[in-house]
């Protein structure tokens, strides 16, 4: 599950999203005390991501006990649980911390909420939290899949259809990104594909057909509907 800590008025949030429509993937915490949040520790430590408004206040009116506990003790600045800190004081471009893994230390609240619904819809359908959709919008994934897939195709453009693909014929990072972005509809795991290639069971024809299918699907639909053939 993904946890959202924000005590902003429902009137503001409802301009962008109805969080009640995503209770299968999102827990919206709008009011909680320092004592109560500690009872949530087991669930929070297993969260996929935690999003927290920088001005989130303890519901009992005390100091920033909830914010400090979630950010410092639970998420440990992204080292333990991936974390996004957002505020309307921040810039629209997400600020990714260089020293802490999985910490977006500043992100404008209005931009965050404008992209939250599509991010959660994709999380529901794909089973994965594709954070780039939240940080940069849906267009970035289309662009990155097209670029990565294009490099794979270019590196194999001189091969005959029946030539066998080897692990040296493409960038592993590009292949991982394309296949993982295409899940779950691609019905092919990256590790499984690597095994098939290592065993000499993937031809250039097969590779081209499927990479092209993924790219075309993203361009037309904004997501993948292609199945590995």
DOMI-361915 format. One record per atom (N, C-alpha, C): x, y, z. Coordinates in Angstrom, 2 decimals, padded with zeros to 5 digits. Example, Ala and Ser with C-alpha at 12.3 -4.5 7.8 and 13.67 -1.06 7.14 Angstrom:
013.19:-005.69:007.80
012.30:-004.50:007.80
013.20:-003.30:007.80
012.85:-002.25:007.08
013.67:-001.06:007.14
012.90:000.03:007.87
END
This chain:
000.84:-001.20:000.00
000.00:000.00:000.00
000.87:001.25:000.00
000.29:002.33:-000.49
000.93:003.64:-000.50
000.22:004.51:000.53
000.99:005.25:001.31
000.41:006.08:002.37
000.58:007.55:002.05
-000.52:008.29:002.14
-000.54:009.72:001.92
-000.91:010.42:003.22
000.01:011.22:003.74
-000.26:012.02:004.94
-000.47:013.47:004.50
-001.71:013.92:004.58
-002.00:015.30:004.21
-003.28:015.75:004.90
-003.17:016.83:005.66
-004.34:017.38:006.35
-004.90:018.60:005.62
-004.50:018.77:004.35
-005.10:019.81:003.51
-006.60:019.55:003.39
-007.37:020.61:003.22
-008.82:020.46:003.18
-009.25:019.53:002.04
-010.33:018.79:002.31
-010.88:017.90:001.29
-011.31:018.69:000.06
-011.72:019.95:000.25
-012.15:020.77:-000.86
-011.01:020.98:-001.86
-009.80:021.21:-001.33
-008.64:021.40:-002.21
-008.30:020.09:-002.92
-008.18:019.01:-002.16
-007.76:017.72:-002.74
-008.76:017.23:-003.77
-010.05:017.46:-003.50
-011.09:016.95:-004.40
-011.06:017.63:-005.77
-010.36:018.76:-005.89
-010.20:019.38:-007.21
-009.37:018.51:-008.13
-008.56:017.65:-007.52
-007.63:016.81:-008.29
-007.97:015.32:-008.26
-008.47:014.85:-007.12
-008.64:013.41:-006.95
-009.64:013.11:-005.84
-010.38:012.03:-006.02
-011.22:011.49:-004.94
-010.46:010.31:-004.36
-009.80:010.51:-003.24
-008.95:009.45:-002.69
-009.74:008.21:-002.29
-011.05:008.37:-002.07
-011.88:007.23:-001.70
-012.01:006.22:-002.84
-011.72:006.66:-004.06
-011.80:005.75:-005.20
-010.56:004.85:-005.30
-009.56:005.10:-004.45
-008.31:004.35:-004.57
-007.92:003.67:-003.26
-008.92:003.31:-002.46
-008.61:002.73:-001.16
-007.95:001.35:-001.25
-007.97:000.74:-002.44
-007.30:-000.55:-002.62
-005.79:-000.40:-002.76
-005.33:000.82:-003.09
-003.89:001.03:-003.27
-003.35:002.18:-002.43
-004.26:003.02:-001.88
-003.83:004.22:-001.16
-004.54:004.35:000.18
-003.76:004.67:001.21
-004.30:005.02:002.52
-004.06:006.51:002.73
-005.15:007.28:002.79
-005.03:008.72:003.01
-005.23:009.00:004.48
-004.19:009.50:005.12
-004.25:009.84:006.55
-004.37:011.36:006.63
-005.55:011.83:007.03
-005.78:013.27:007.09
-005.69:013.82:008.51
-005.80:012.93:009.49
-005.69:013.35:010.89
-005.20:012.18:011.73
-004.14:012.41:012.48
-003.60:011.36:013.35
-002.70:012.02:014.40
-002.71:011.46:015.57
-001.88:012.00:016.65
-000.54:011.29:016.67
000.40:011.85:017.43
001.70:011.21:017.57
001.59:009.83:018.19
000.66:009.68:019.10
000.45:008.37:019.73
-000.16:007.38:018.75
-001.15:007.84:017.98
-001.85:006.95:017.05
-000.95:006.51:015.90
-000.10:007.40:015.41
000.71:007.05:014.25
001.70:005.94:014.60
002.10:005.86:015.85
003.04:004.81:016.24
002.39:003.43:016.22
001.06:003.39:016.33
000.35:002.12:016.22
000.31:001.63:014.77
000.60:002.54:013.84
000.62:002.19:012.42
001.99:001.69:011.96
002.94:001.61:012.87
004.32:001.31:012.48
004.47:000.07:011.61
003.88:-001.09:011.96
004.08:-002.28:011.10
003.64:-002.04:009.66
002.50:-001.39:009.47
002.01:-001.13:008.11
002.89:-000.12:007.39
003.30:000.91:008.10
004.12:001.95:007.47
005.48:001.41:007.04
006.04:000.53:007.83
007.35:-000.01:007.47
007.29:-000.91:006.24
006.10:-001.38:005.90
005.92:-002.21:004.70
005.33:-001.44:003.53
005.24:-000.12:003.66
004.65:000.70:002.60
005.51:000.69:001.35
004.87:000.77:000.20
005.61:000.90:-001.06
006.24:002.28:-001.14
005.43:003.30:-000.83
005.88:004.69:-000.78
005.10:005.40:000.32
005.71:006.45:000.85
005.00:007.36:001.75
005.10:008.76:001.15
003.94:009.41:001.03
003.88:010.80:000.58
003.41:011.63:001.77
004.11:012.70:002.11
003.71:013.49:003.27
003.86:014.98:003.00
002.81:015.71:003.33
002.80:017.16:003.21
003.72:017.73:004.28
004.57:018.64:003.88
005.59:019.17:004.81
004.98:019.89:006.02
003.77:020.37:005.88
003.15:021.10:006.99
002.18:020.23:007.79
002.24:018.90:007.60
001.31:018.00:008.30
001.44:018.19:009.82
000.30:018.37:010.48
000.30:018.66:011.91
-000.26:017.50:012.71
000.21:017.35:013.92
-000.33:016.39:014.88
-001.77:016.77:015.18
-002.69:015.81:015.11
-004.12:016.10:015.30
-004.43:016.57:016.72
-003.54:016.30:017.65
-003.76:016.73:019.04
-003.14:018.10:019.30
-002.65:018.73:018.24
-002.17:020.09:018.37
-000.79:020.24:018.95
-000.05:019.15:019.03
001.29:019.22:019.58
002.31:019.63:018.55
003.59:019.43:018.85
004.64:019.75:017.88
004.57:018.81:016.67
005.55:018.88:015.78
005.54:018.10:014.54
005.93:016.65:014.79
005.29:016.05:015.77
005.66:014.69:016.16
005.37:013.69:015.05
004.21:013.80:014.42
003.83:012.85:013.36
004.79:012.98:012.18
005.01:014.20:011.72
005.90:014.42:010.57
007.29:013.88:010.85
007.84:014.23:012.01
009.20:013.79:012.34
009.29:012.28:012.47
008.25:011.67:013.04
008.25:010.22:013.23
008.22:009.50:011.88
007.34:009.97:010.99
007.21:009.32:009.68
008.47:009.52:008.85
008.96:010.74:008.79
010.11:011.05:007.93
011.41:010.49:008.49
011.62:010.67:009.80
012.90:010.27:010.39
012.93:008.80:010.83
011.94:008.40:011.62
011.98:007.07:012.24
011.50:005.96:011.30
010.44:006.21:010.56
009.89:005.18:009.68
010.62:005.15:008.35
010.58:006.24:007.61
011.16:006.27:006.27
012.68:006.43:006.30
013.20:007.03:007.36
014.64:007.32:007.46
015.12:008.01:006.18
014.40:009.08:005.83
014.74:009.89:004.66
014.85:009.05:003.38
014.00:008.04:003.26
013.96:007.23:002.05
014.83:006.00:002.09
015.68:005.87:003.09
016.54:004.68:003.17
015.75:003.43:003.52
014.72:003.58:004.35
013.92:002.43:004.77
012.63:002.30:003.96
011.96:003.41:003.72
010.73:003.43:002.92
010.83:004.61:001.95
010.63:004.39:000.65
010.68:005.50:-000.31
009.73:006.62:000.09
010.18:007.86:-000.10
009.50:009.00:000.51
009.44:010.20:-000.43
008.27:010.84:-000.46
008.11:012.12:-001.16
007.61:013.16:-000.17
008.30:014.28:-000.11
007.89:015.43:000.70
007.37:016.49:-000.25
006.16:016.99:-000.02
005.59:017.96:-000.96
005.00:019.16:-000.23
004.95:020.27:-000.94
004.42:021.51:-000.40
004.19:022.47:-001.55
003.23:023.37:-001.43
003.02:024.35:-002.48
004.10:025.42:-002.49
004.96:025.40:-001.49
006.10:026.31:-001.48
007.20:025.81:-002.42
007.15:024.55:-002.79
008.22:023.93:-003.58
008.08:024.25:-005.06
009.15:023.95:-005.79
009.16:024.13:-007.24
008.40:023.00:-007.92
007.91:023.21:-009.13
007.19:022.15:-009.86
008.06:020.94:-010.18
009.36:021.18:-010.40
010.25:020.06:-010.71
010.62:019.32:-009.43
010.44:018.01:-009.39
010.79:017.26:-008.17
012.28:017.35:-007.88
012.61:017.57:-006.62
014.01:017.66:-006.20
014.41:016.33:-005.57
015.27:015.59:-006.25
015.68:014.27:-005.78
016.99:014.40:-005.02
017.00:013.94:-003.78
018.18:014.08:-002.92
019.32:013.20:-003.43
020.52:013.74:-003.47
021.67:013.00:-003.99
022.24:012.03:-002.96
022.00:012.30:-001.69
022.63:011.51:-000.64
021.74:010.40:-000.10
020.43:010.54:-000.26
019.50:009.55:000.29
018.76:008.84:-000.84
018.79:007.55:-000.82
018.10:006.76:-001.84
016.59:006.90:-001.67
015.90:007.04:-002.79
014.44:007.07:-002.80
013.86:008.20:-001.95
014.48:009.36:-002.00
013.95:010.53:-001.30
013.75:011.66:-002.31
012.49:012.05:-002.48
012.19:013.27:-003.24
011.91:014.31:-002.18
012.85:015.22:-001.99
012.82:016.11:-000.83
011.97:017.36:-001.04
011.54:017.61:-002.27
010.71:018.78:-002.53
009.93:018.57:-003.83
008.61:018.83:-003.76
007.76:018.66:-004.94
006.52:019.53:-004.73
006.19:020.35:-005.71
005.07:021.28:-005.57
003.76:020.52:-005.41
002.98:020.92:-004.40
001.77:020.17:-004.04
000.76:020.12:-005.19
000.53:021.21:-005.86
-000.47:021.22:-006.93
-000.07:020.30:-008.08
001.21:020.24:-008.41
001.68:019.35:-009.47
001.57:017.90:-009.01
001.96:017.66:-007.76
001.84:016.32:-007.17
000.41:015.80:-007.31
-000.56:016.60:-006.90
-001.95:016.14:-006.94
-002.48:016.05:-008.37
-001.99:016.87:-009.27
-002.47:016.81:-010.65
-002.09:015.50:-011.33
-001.04:014.84:-010.81
-000.57:013.59:-011.43
-000.88:012.35:-010.59
-001.44:012.56:-009.40
-001.63:011.44:-008.48
-002.64:010.43:-008.99
-003.74:010.88:-009.56
-004.79:009.97:-010.01
-004.29:009.00:-011.08
-003.61:009.52:-012.12
-003.12:008.63:-013.18
-002.05:007.69:-012.65
-001.24:008.18:-011.71
-000.24:007.31:-011.09
-000.91:006.15:-010.36
-001.94:006.43:-009.59
-002.62:005.39:-008.83
-003.39:004.43:-009.73
-003.97:004.95:-010.80
-004.66:004.07:-011.75
-003.68:003.09:-012.37
-002.48:003.58:-012.70
-001.47:002.69:-013.26
-000.99:001.70:-012.22
-000.84:002.16:-010.97
-000.44:001.24:-009.88
-001.46:000.12:-009.73
-002.72:000.46:-009.83
-003.79:-000.53:-009.71
-003.75:-001.54:-010.86
-003.56:-001.06:-012.08
-003.62:-001.95:-013.24
-002.33:-002.75:-013.43
-001.19:-002.15:-013.12
000.10:-002.82:-013.37
000.63:-003.58:-012.17
000.17:-003.20:-010.97
000.69:-003.83:-009.76
002.03:-003.26:-009.32
002.50:-002.21:-009.99
003.78:-001.59:-009.66
003.61:-000.10:-009.47
004.38:000.46:-008.53
004.35:001.90:-008.30
005.39:002.55:-009.21
004.98:002.96:-010.39
005.89:003.58:-011.36
006.00:005.06:-011.04
006.96:005.38:-010.19
007.02:006.72:-009.60
007.30:007.79:-010.64
007.91:007.45:-011.78
008.15:008.45:-012.82
006.84:009.06:-013.32
005.76:008.29:-013.31
004.47:008.82:-013.72
004.01:009.93:-012.80
004.32:009.80:-011.52
003.94:010.81:-010.54
004.86:012.02:-010.60
006.13:011.79:-010.85
007.10:012.88:-010.83
007.12:013.68:-012.13
006.90:013.01:-013.26
007.08:013.68:-014.54
005.87:013.62:-015.46
004.85:012.87:-015.07
003.66:012.76:-015.91
003.71:011.58:-016.85
002.56:011.25:-017.45
002.46:010.04:-018.27
003.34:010.11:-019.51
003.54:011.30:-020.05
004.30:011.42:-021.29
005.73:010.94:-021.18
006.32:011.05:-019.97
007.73:010.69:-019.84
007.95:009.20:-020.06
007.00:008.36:-019.64
007.19:006.93:-019.82
007.13:006.57:-021.30
006.22:007.18:-022.03
006.15:006.95:-023.47
007.49:007.33:-024.11
008.01:008.48:-023.72
009.26:008.95:-024.29
010.42:008.01:-023.95
010.49:007.58:-022.69
011.60:006.74:-022.27
011.52:005.34:-022.89
010.31:004.78:-022.98
010.14:003.48:-023.63
010.53:003.58:-025.09
010.10:004.66:-025.75
010.43:004.84:-027.16
011.93:004.97:-027.36
012.59:005.73:-026.50
014.04:005.90:-026.62
014.79:004.60:-026.35
014.45:003.93:-025.24
015.14:002.69:-024.88
014.87:001.60:-025.90
013.61:001.45:-026.31
013.28:000.46:-027.31
013.93:000.76:-028.65
014.01:002.04:-028.99
014.66:002.43:-030.24
016.13:002.07:-030.26
016.80:002.22:-029.12
018.22:001.86:-029.06
018.40:000.35:-029.22
017.49:-000.43:-028.64
017.56:-001.89:-028.80
017.41:-002.27:-030.27
016.44:-001.66:-030.95
016.22:-001.96:-032.36
017.39:-001.51:-033.22
017.93:-000.34:-032.93
019.05:000.18:-033.70
020.28:-000.71:-033.58
020.53:-001.21:-032.37
021.72:-002.04:-032.16
021.62:-003.39:-032.88
020.42:-003.75:-033.34
020.22:-005.03:-034.03
019.69:-004.85:-035.45
019.84:-003.65:-035.99
019.24:-003.36:-037.30
019.89:-004.14:-038.44
021.15:-004.57:-038.30
021.83:-005.27:-039.40
021.62:-006.78:-039.34
020.96:-007.27:-038.33
020.77:-008.72:-038.20
019.66:-009.21:-039.13
019.86:-010.39:-039.67
018.80:-011.05:-040.45
017.73:-011.54:-039.49
016.51:-011.73:-039.99
015.40:-012.12:-039.12
015.68:-013.38:-038.32
016.39:-014.33:-038.93
016.62:-015.61:-038.26
017.88:-015.62:-037.39
018.63:-014.53:-037.38
019.81:-014.46:-036.52
019.39:-014.54:-035.05
020.23:-015.18:-034.27
019.95:-015.33:-032.85
020.52:-014.14:-032.07
019.72:-013.63:-031.16
020.12:-012.49:-030.32
020.98:-012.99:-029.16
022.03:-012.24:-028.86
022.87:-012.56:-027.70
022.77:-011.44:-026.68
023.30:-011.69:-025.50
023.24:-010.70:-024.43
024.09:-009.47:-024.75
024.99:-009.59:-025.71
025.85:-008.47:-026.08
025.22:-007.57:-027.14
024.02:-007.90:-027.57
023.40:-007.19:-028.68
022.51:-006.02:-028.26
022.50:-005.70:-026.98
021.65:-004.61:-026.50
022.12:-004.18:-025.12
021.65:-003.03:-024.70
021.92:-002.54:-023.34
020.97:-003.22:-022.37
021.52:-003.85:-021.34
020.68:-004.51:-020.34
019.76:-003.51:-019.66
020.25:-002.30:-019.43
019.43:-001.27:-018.77
018.24:-000.90:-019.64
018.47:-000.76:-020.96
017.36:-000.45:-021.86
016.34:-001.58:-021.88
016.81:-002.82:-021.98
015.89:-003.95:-022.03
015.09:-004.07:-020.74
015.75:-003.89:-019.61
015.06:-003.97:-018.32
013.97:-002.91:-018.23
014.30:-001.69:-018.67
013.32:-000.61:-018.57
012.11:-000.90:-019.47
012.35:-001.33:-020.70
011.24:-001.57:-021.63
010.35:-002.71:-021.13
010.95:-003.82:-020.72
010.15:-004.97:-020.29
009.40:-004.67:-019.00
010.07:-004.04:-018.04
009.39:-003.72:-016.78
008.28:-002.70:-016.98
008.48:-001.75:-017.90
007.44:-000.77:-018.20
006.24:-001.42:-018.87
006.48:-002.50:-019.59
005.42:-003.17:-020.35
004.61:-004.16:-019.51
005.07:-004.44:-018.30
004.33:-005.37:-017.45
003.06:-004.71:-016.92
002.02:-005.49:-016.56
001.99:-006.95:-016.59
001.51:-007.53:-017.92
001.00:-006.67:-018.81
000.38:-007.19:-020.04
001.37:-007.90:-020.95
002.64:-007.58:-020.87
003.62:-008.22:-021.74
003.73:-009.72:-021.45
003.39:-010.10:-020.22
003.43:-011.51:-019.79
004.81:-012.12:-020.03
005.83:-011.33:-019.74
007.22:-011.79:-019.86
008.03:-011.09:-018.77
008.74:-011.84:-017.97
009.61:-011.27:-016.95
010.98:-010.97:-017.57
011.61:-009.91:-017.11
012.93:-009.56:-017.61
013.92:-010.71:-017.41
013.91:-011.31:-016.21
014.85:-012.41:-015.93
014.60:-013.60:-016.84
013.33:-013.89:-017.12
012.99:-015.00:-018.02
013.49:-014.73:-019.42
013.30:-013.50:-019.88
013.77:-013.14:-021.22
015.29:-013.27:-021.32
015.99:-012.84:-020.28
017.45:-012.96:-020.29
017.89:-014.42:-020.38
017.17:-015.30:-019.71
017.49:-016.73:-019.77
017.26:-017.27:-021.18
016.15:-016.88:-021.79
015.85:-017.33:-023.16
016.91:-016.84:-024.15
017.35:-015.60:-023.98
018.39:-015.07:-024.87
019.70:-015.81:-024.63
020.02:-016.05:-023.38
021.26:-016.77:-023.06
021.25:-018.17:-023.64
020.06:-018.77:-023.72
019.92:-020.12:-024.27
019.83:-020.12:-025.80
019.91:-018.95:-026.42
019.85:-018.87:-027.87
018.47:-019.11:-028.44
017.43:-018.73:-027.71
016.06:-019.04:-028.13
015.27:-017.83:-028.61
015.94:-016.68:-028.75
015.26:-015.48:-029.23
015.92:-015.02:-030.52
015.13:-014.95:-031.59
015.65:-014.50:-032.88
015.49:-012.99:-033.02
016.18:-012.43:-034.00
016.06:-011.00:-034.26
014.62:-010.65:-034.65
013.97:-011.56:-035.40
012.58:-011.33:-035.79
011.68:-011.21:-034.55
011.85:-012.14:-033.61
011.04:-012.13:-032.39
011.29:-010.87:-031.57
012.55:-010.50:-031.45
012.89:-009.31:-030.68
012.27:-008.06:-031.31
012.44:-007.91:-032.62
011.92:-006.72:-033.29
010.39:-006.64:-033.17
009.72:-007.79:-033.39
008.26:-007.80:-033.36
007.74:-007.34:-031.99
008.38:-007.82:-030.94
007.88:-007.50:-029.60
008.28:-006.12:-029.12
009.50:-005.69:-029.40
009.91:-004.35:-029.01
009.09:-003.32:-029.78
008.90:-003.55:-031.07
008.05:-002.65:-031.85
006.61:-002.63:-031.33
006.11:-003.81:-030.93
004.75:-003.90:-030.40
004.60:-003.09:-029.12
005.60:-003.14:-028.26
005.56:-002.38:-027.01
005.59:-000.88:-027.31
006.52:-000.48:-028.17
006.65:000.95:-028.50
005.36:001.50:-029.10
004.81:000.76:-030.08
003.58:001.22:-030.73
002.42:001.30:-029.73
002.37:000.36:-028.80
001.32:000.36:-027.80
001.41:001.60:-026.91
002.61:001.95:-026.48
002.79:003.13:-025.64
002.44:004.40:-026.40
002.83:004.48:-027.67
002.54:005.67:-028.46
001.04:005.86:-028.65
000.33:004.77:-028.91
-001.10:004.86:-029.20
-001.94:004.97:-027.92
-001.60:004.15:-026.90
-002.46:004.05:-025.72
-001.87:004.69:-024.46
-000.58:005.04:-024.51
000.05:005.60:-023.31
000.45:004.55:-022.31
000.22:003.29:-022.63
000.60:002.17:-021.78
000.76:000.96:-022.68
001.15:-000.17:-022.10
001.35:-001.37:-022.93
000.15:-002.30:-022.89
-000.30:-002.71:-024.10
-001.33:-003.75:-024.18
-000.81:-004.92:-025.01
000.46:-004.85:-025.42
001.04:-005.89:-026.26
001.45:-007.11:-025.41
001.18:-008.31:-025.93
001.58:-009.54:-025.29
002.81:-010.12:-026.04
003.76:-010.63:-025.28
004.96:-011.21:-025.90
004.55:-012.36:-026.81
005.08:-012.33:-028.03
004.74:-013.39:-029.01
005.98:-014.16:-029.39
END
